[in-house]
Amino acid sequence: MRLGARMFKTGLAVALALFAASIIGFRSNVFAGFAAVFAMQPSIYQSFKTIVKQLQANFIGVLTATVLSYSIGNDPITVGIAVVIVISLCRFLKLEKSAVSISLIAVISVMETTDMEIYLFALMRFSSLMLGILSAFIVNLLFIPPKYETKLFQSINHITSEVLQWLRVTTRHLSDDPSLKKEIKRIGSELKRVDEVYSLLAEEQIYFHKNRSMRARKLVVFRQLIKVTNKSYEVLKSIQSVDNRANLIPELIRKNLVKEIDIVIHAHEHILLGFMGKIKRDEEHSIQYLSDSSIPKLVDGLLEMYQANESDYLTFLPLATILMSYHHELEHLQRLLNSYDQFHSNEKLELIKSRDLE
């Protein structure tokens, strides 16, 4: 879906650039289309930054090509020299690859053979490339604005649901180990993509001052949601790593371990459902789930067994530590949501209008 939207936006930007170039009467519309392709970005903010950088790159390419054409000529060797100079300047200015590509297109397009005055030809090429860049920005800004909040929340909810399901199965030794390893690897890749989407969301600028405080708090909540999901994922990985040694610990401690995992899973689900608006946000209820936890006692029990020279029990301490950290981050998430409600009671975190993520 992400690739399809990007393809559609690029096609629309190219069509807009070519159509506008034909109306204006540029001799060669193709350069506007090339510029639109390189200028397409995944977010409005990145598209804005691209305009600035590609304006610089376009100016560098056109200016270099014009100066060399007047002073030396436009033979192939001179074109090659111009390309080297432009790449060096762009690298010195630390321009991104798409901007370098625009500058090279500008060089080659200006230094082609023409009967026009070089400065007029260069101006026309500069304008054609800028038209393509602006077309890409307009498409991003007006036609298909990205909805990163919805996309991010859907991804977090989907991954969290999968992790919690695997936690329930694995703690009761019902999972197939090869399948679980494969799923853990896949979920890890999805979590990396979630971080990418969050970065895009964080880059989007607030254009009205009154919204900045709300946006900042919302970003903090999203960051904590991602952190909590990562903690649940770490618990799953830790359980998988010690699953075949679970029979080493006494049955009572093993039951307590399953109980503690069930408590944090239940609290995590309750907080997420409240976040979606599918149930009433009940802070006391969620905190009650977590306050029922006795993870410190579980850690103390494992330490006592280790101190009794039973070193095999040490392998379970990382799991208990991660579980404690998961518990702590859930409490912090609940406090953040309560704070958000307090300061922005009229702006709930209901990102899906239908309240249905499917």
C-alpha positions as CSV (number, residue, x, y, z in Angstrom):
1,M,0.0,0.0,0.0
2,R,2.8,2.4,0.8
3,L,4.6,1.6,-2.5
4,G,1.4,1.9,-4.4
5,A,0.6,5.4,-3.0
6,R,4.2,6.5,-3.7
7,M,3.9,5.3,-7.3
8,F,0.5,7.1,-7.8
9,K,1.8,10.3,-6.3
10,T,4.9,10.2,-8.6
11,G,2.8,9.6,-11.7
12,L,0.5,12.4,-10.8
13,A,3.4,14.8,-10.2
14,V,5.0,13.9,-13.5
15,A,1.7,14.3,-15.3
16,L,1.1,17.7,-13.7
17,A,4.6,18.9,-14.5
18,L,4.4,17.8,-18.2
19,F,0.9,19.4,-18.5
20,A,2.1,22.7,-17.0
21,A,5.2,22.7,-19.1
22,S,3.2,22.3,-22.3
23,I,0.9,25.1,-21.4
24,I,3.8,27.5,-20.6
25,G,5.4,26.5,-23.9
26,F,8.7,25.0,-22.9
27,R,10.6,23.5,-25.8
28,S,11.4,20.3,-24.0
29,N,8.9,19.1,-21.4
30,V,10.8,16.0,-20.4
31,F,13.1,17.8,-18.0
32,A,10.1,18.9,-15.9
33,G,9.0,15.3,-15.7
34,F,12.5,14.2,-14.6
35,A,12.6,16.8,-11.9
36,A,9.2,15.7,-10.6
37,V,10.4,12.1,-10.2
38,F,13.5,13.1,-8.2
39,A,11.6,15.7,-6.1
40,M,8.9,13.3,-4.8
41,Q,9.2,12.7,-1.1
42,P,7.3,10.6,1.5
43,S,6.2,13.6,3.6
44,I,5.2,17.3,3.2
45,Y,8.0,18.4,5.4
46,Q,10.7,16.5,3.5
47,S,9.1,17.7,0.3
48,F,9.6,21.3,1.6
49,K,13.2,20.6,2.4
50,T,13.7,19.1,-1.0
51,I,12.6,22.3,-2.7
52,V,15.3,24.3,-1.0
53,K,18.0,21.8,-1.7
54,Q,17.0,21.1,-5.3
55,L,16.7,24.8,-5.9
56,Q,20.4,25.1,-4.8
57,A,21.4,22.1,-6.9
58,N,19.5,23.4,-10.0
59,F,21.1,26.8,-9.7
60,I,24.6,25.3,-9.3
61,G,24.1,23.1,-12.3
62,V,22.7,25.8,-14.6
63,L,25.3,28.4,-13.5
64,T,28.2,26.0,-14.0
65,A,26.9,24.9,-17.4
66,T,26.3,28.5,-18.5
67,V,29.8,29.7,-17.4
68,L,31.6,26.8,-19.1
69,S,29.6,27.1,-22.2
70,Y,30.5,30.8,-22.6
71,S,34.1,30.4,-21.7
72,I,35.0,27.0,-23.2
73,G,32.2,25.6,-25.2
74,N,29.8,22.7,-25.0
75,D,31.8,19.8,-26.4
76,P,31.6,16.4,-24.6
77,I,34.9,16.9,-22.7
78,T,33.6,20.3,-21.3
79,V,30.3,18.6,-20.3
80,G,32.3,16.0,-18.5
81,I,34.3,18.7,-16.7
82,A,31.1,20.5,-15.7
83,V,29.7,17.3,-14.3
84,V,32.8,16.7,-12.1
85,I,32.7,20.4,-10.9
86,V,29.0,20.2,-10.0
87,I,29.3,16.8,-8.2
88,S,32.2,18.3,-6.2
89,L,30.2,21.4,-5.3
90,C,27.1,19.4,-4.3
91,R,29.2,17.0,-2.1
92,F,30.8,20.0,-0.5
93,L,27.4,21.5,0.3
94,K,26.2,18.0,1.5
95,L,23.2,17.9,-0.8
96,E,21.3,14.6,-1.0
97,K,21.5,12.3,-4.0
98,S,18.2,13.4,-5.6
99,A,19.5,17.0,-5.5
100,V,22.8,15.9,-7.2
101,S,20.7,14.2,-9.9
102,I,18.8,17.4,-10.5
103,S,22.0,19.4,-10.8
104,L,23.5,16.9,-13.4
105,I,20.3,17.0,-15.4
106,A,20.6,20.8,-15.4
107,V,24.2,20.6,-16.6
108,I,23.5,18.2,-19.5
109,S,20.3,20.0,-20.5
110,V,21.9,23.4,-20.6
111,M,25.0,22.3,-22.5
112,E,23.2,20.6,-25.4
113,T,23.5,22.2,-28.8
114,T,21.1,25.1,-29.4
115,D,20.6,28.1,-31.6
116,M,19.3,30.2,-28.7
117,E,21.4,32.5,-26.6
118,I,23.0,30.4,-23.9
119,Y,21.7,32.5,-21.0
120,L,18.1,32.3,-22.3
121,F,18.4,28.6,-22.9
122,A,19.8,28.1,-19.4
123,L,16.9,30.2,-17.9
124,M,14.4,28.1,-19.7
125,R,16.0,24.8,-18.5
126,F,16.2,26.2,-14.9
127,S,12.5,27.1,-15.1
128,S,11.5,23.7,-16.5
129,L,13.3,21.8,-13.7
130,M,11.8,24.1,-11.0
131,L,8.4,23.5,-12.5
132,G,8.9,19.7,-11.9
133,I,10.1,20.2,-8.4
134,L,7.1,22.5,-7.6
135,S,4.7,20.0,-9.1
136,A,5.9,17.2,-6.8
137,F,5.5,19.6,-3.8
138,I,2.0,20.5,-4.8
139,V,0.9,16.9,-5.1
140,N,2.3,16.1,-1.7
141,L,0.7,19.2,-0.1
142,L,-2.7,19.2,-1.7
143,F,-3.7,16.0,-3.4
144,I,-2.6,13.2,-1.1
145,P,-1.4,14.5,2.3
146,P,0.2,11.6,4.3
147,K,-1.7,10.4,7.3
148,Y,1.2,9.2,9.4
149,E,-0.7,9.2,12.7
150,T,-3.3,6.7,11.5
151,K,-0.6,4.6,9.7
152,L,1.6,4.6,12.8
153,F,-1.1,3.7,15.2
154,Q,-2.3,0.9,12.9
155,S,1.2,-0.5,12.8
156,I,1.7,-0.3,16.5
157,N,-1.6,-2.0,17.3
158,H,-1.1,-4.8,14.7
159,I,2.5,-5.6,16.0
160,T,1.4,-5.4,19.6
161,S,-1.5,-7.8,19.1
162,E,0.8,-10.3,17.4
163,V,3.5,-10.0,20.2
164,L,0.9,-10.4,23.0
165,Q,-0.7,-13.4,21.3
166,W,2.7,-15.1,21.0
167,L,3.5,-14.3,24.6
168,R,0.3,-16.1,25.8
169,V,1.1,-19.1,23.7
170,T,4.8,-19.3,24.5
171,T,4.4,-18.9,28.2
172,R,2.3,-22.1,28.2
173,H,4.7,-24.0,26.0
174,L,2.2,-24.3,23.1
175,S,4.3,-22.6,20.4
176,D,6.3,-24.2,17.6
177,D,9.9,-23.1,18.2
178,P,11.0,-22.8,14.5
179,S,7.8,-20.8,13.7
180,L,8.3,-18.5,16.7
181,K,11.9,-17.8,15.6
182,K,10.7,-16.8,12.1
183,E,7.9,-14.6,13.6
184,I,10.4,-12.9,16.0
185,K,12.6,-12.0,13.0
186,R,9.7,-10.7,11.0
187,I,8.3,-8.6,13.9
188,G,11.7,-7.1,14.4
189,S,11.7,-5.9,10.8
190,E,8.3,-4.4,11.3
191,L,9.3,-2.5,14.4
192,K,12.1,-0.9,12.4
193,R,9.6,0.3,9.9
194,V,7.5,1.7,12.7
195,D,10.5,3.8,13.8
196,E,10.8,5.1,10.3
197,V,7.1,6.2,10.2
198,Y,7.5,7.8,13.6
199,S,10.5,9.8,12.2
200,L,8.3,11.0,9.3
201,L,5.6,12.0,11.7
202,A,8.0,13.9,14.0
203,E,9.4,15.8,11.0
204,E,6.0,17.2,10.0
205,Q,5.9,20.8,11.1
206,I,3.0,22.6,12.9
207,Y,2.0,25.7,11.0
208,F,-0.3,27.1,13.7
209,H,1.2,28.1,17.0
210,K,-1.8,26.9,19.1
211,N,-1.3,23.3,17.9
212,R,2.4,23.0,18.8
213,S,1.9,22.0,22.5
214,M,-0.7,19.3,21.6
215,R,1.5,17.9,18.8
216,A,4.5,17.7,21.1
217,R,2.5,15.8,23.7
218,K,1.0,13.5,21.1
219,L,4.5,12.7,19.7
220,V,5.7,11.8,23.3
221,V,2.7,9.5,23.6
222,F,3.5,7.8,20.3
223,R,7.1,7.4,21.3
224,Q,6.1,5.7,24.5
225,L,3.7,3.5,22.7
226,I,6.5,2.3,20.5
227,K,8.8,1.9,23.5
228,V,6.2,-0.3,25.3
229,T,5.7,-2.4,22.2
230,N,9.5,-2.9,21.9
231,K,9.6,-4.0,25.6
232,S,6.9,-6.6,25.0
233,Y,8.9,-7.8,22.0
234,E,12.0,-8.1,24.2
235,V,10.1,-10.2,26.7
236,L,9.0,-12.5,23.9
237,K,12.6,-12.9,22.7
238,S,13.8,-13.6,26.2
239,I,11.1,-16.2,26.8
240,Q,11.9,-17.9,23.5
241,S,15.6,-18.1,24.5
242,V,14.9,-19.9,27.8
243,D,11.8,-21.8,26.8
244,N,13.6,-25.2,26.6
245,R,15.0,-24.7,30.1
246,A,11.8,-23.8,31.9
247,N,11.7,-27.2,33.7
248,L,14.8,-26.1,35.6
249,I,12.9,-23.7,37.9
250,P,10.4,-24.9,40.5
251,E,6.8,-25.1,39.5
252,L,5.7,-22.4,41.9
253,I,8.1,-19.8,40.5
254,R,7.2,-20.9,37.0
255,K,3.5,-20.3,37.7
256,N,4.4,-16.9,39.2
257,L,6.3,-16.0,36.0
258,V,3.3,-16.9,33.8
259,K,1.1,-14.9,36.2
260,E,3.3,-11.8,36.0
261,I,3.4,-12.0,32.2
262,D,-0.4,-12.3,32.1
263,I,-0.8,-9.2,34.3
264,V,1.3,-6.9,32.1
265,I,-0.3,-8.3,28.9
266,H,-3.7,-7.6,30.3
267,A,-2.7,-4.1,31.4
268,H,-1.1,-3.4,27.9
269,E,-4.3,-4.5,26.1
270,H,-6.5,-2.5,28.4
271,I,-4.4,0.7,27.8
272,L,-4.5,0.1,24.0
273,L,-8.2,-0.4,23.9
274,G,-8.7,2.9,25.9
275,F,-6.3,4.6,23.5
276,M,-8.4,3.5,20.6
277,G,-11.6,4.6,22.3
278,K,-13.0,1.1,22.2
279,I,-13.5,1.1,26.0
280,K,-13.7,3.9,28.5
281,R,-10.3,5.2,29.6
282,D,-10.1,3.9,33.2
283,E,-6.8,4.9,34.7
284,E,-7.5,3.4,38.1
285,H,-8.4,0.0,36.5
286,S,-5.2,-0.1,34.4
287,I,-3.0,0.9,37.3
288,Q,-4.7,-1.7,39.4
289,Y,-3.7,-4.4,37.0
290,L,-0.1,-3.3,37.3
291,S,-0.2,-2.8,41.0
292,D,-1.2,-6.5,41.4
293,S,2.2,-7.4,40.1
294,S,4.9,-8.9,42.3
295,I,7.8,-9.0,39.9
296,P,10.3,-7.9,42.6
297,K,9.4,-11.0,44.6
298,L,9.9,-13.1,41.5
299,V,13.4,-11.6,41.0
300,D,14.2,-12.1,44.6
301,G,13.2,-15.8,44.3
302,L,15.5,-16.3,41.3
303,L,18.4,-14.6,43.1
304,E,17.9,-16.8,46.2
305,M,18.1,-19.9,44.0
306,Y,21.3,-18.6,42.3
307,Q,22.9,-17.8,45.7
308,A,22.2,-21.4,46.7
309,N,24.9,-22.4,44.0
310,E,22.3,-23.4,41.5
311,S,23.8,-21.4,38.7
312,D,21.4,-22.5,36.0
313,Y,18.8,-20.2,37.4
314,L,20.9,-17.2,36.4
315,T,19.7,-17.6,32.8
316,F,16.2,-16.5,34.0
317,L,17.2,-13.3,35.6
318,P,17.4,-11.3,32.3
319,L,13.8,-12.3,31.6
320,A,12.7,-11.1,35.0
321,T,14.6,-7.8,34.5
322,I,13.0,-7.2,31.1
323,L,9.6,-8.0,32.5
324,M,10.2,-5.4,35.3
325,S,11.2,-2.8,32.7
326,Y,8.1,-3.6,30.6
327,H,6.0,-3.1,33.7
328,H,7.6,0.2,34.4
329,E,7.1,1.5,30.8
330,L,3.4,0.6,30.9
331,E,3.0,2.6,34.1
332,H,4.7,5.5,32.4
333,L,2.5,5.2,29.3
334,Q,-0.6,5.3,31.4
335,R,0.6,8.5,33.1
336,L,1.3,10.1,29.8
337,L,-2.2,9.3,28.5
338,N,-3.7,10.7,31.7
339,S,-1.6,13.9,31.2
340,Y,-2.7,14.2,27.6
341,D,-6.3,13.9,28.6
342,Q,-5.8,16.6,31.2
343,F,-4.3,19.2,28.9
344,H,-6.1,18.3,25.7
345,S,-9.5,17.0,26.7
346,N,-11.1,18.2,23.5
347,E,-8.5,16.5,21.3
348,K,-8.6,12.8,22.1
349,L,-6.3,10.3,20.5
350,E,-9.0,8.8,18.4
351,L,-7.1,8.3,15.2
352,I,-9.5,6.0,13.4
353,K,-12.8,7.6,12.9
354,S,-14.7,4.3,12.7
355,R,-12.7,3.1,15.7
356,D,-12.0,0.0,13.7
357,L,-8.5,-0.8,12.7
358,E,-9.4,-3.4,10.1
